[in-house]
Amino acid sequence: MFVPRDLWRATLGLLRECGRTRRECVAYWTGPADSPDVVDEVVHPVHDASAVSYAVDERWLIAFWIELARQ
């Protein structure tokens, strides 16, 4: 899998800022369907989190899947 350096750094920054070392956080990497080993975007879903778990908002997840299908 290839993750561009700037995207890797952005992902780590997002996770650090969201979690603030007190709670879980989640990010999804996406990429072109014809190159499944390439990552070209980081997506930060709407979610609730605690120190030991997270739950992605169902409405957000449905909208995300629809947008992925559309693309």
N, C-alpha and C positions, 0 to 999 in steps of 0.2 A: 504494500500500500504506500502511495506517495502522498504526503501531506506537506504542502508548501510551508516553509519556515514561518512566514507571517501569519498564516492561518493557525499553525500550531501555537504560536505566541498569543494570538487573539483568543483561542480556545482556553488556554490556561488562565489568561487574564479574566475572561468571563466567569470561569468556574471559581476563581479566587474571590472575585467581587461578589458574586451571587451567594456563595457559601459562607464567606467570611470566617472560615475555620470552625463554624458552629453548626452547620447543617449541610445536608447533601445538596447537590446541584446536578443538573443534567444538560448536556449539549448533544446535538446530532450533527454528524458530518454527512454531507450529501455530495454527489458527484454525478457525472454523466452515466447514463445507463449502459452506453456502449464501451465505457472504460471503468469497470467497477473497482479498479485498484487506484483510481484518482479521486482525491477529495478536493472540491472547489468552493465549498461554503460551509460555514458553521451556523447552526440554527439553535437558538435558545428558546425552548418551549415555555409556555406558561405552565407553572407547576407550583405545588405546595411541597414543603420539605420540612424535615426534622433532622435531628442529629444522626438518625439511623436509616432514613428512607426518604423517598420522594414519590409523588404521584403527579403525572402529567394531566393537565386539564383535558377532559374528554372532548369538549367542543373545539378546543384548539387543535387537538389531535385529528379530529375528523376533517377540519378545514385544511390542515397540513396535508393529509392524505389526498384530499381532493385536488389541492394545488399541485402536488407531485404528479398525480395522474394527468392533470391538464398539461403540464410541461412535457 
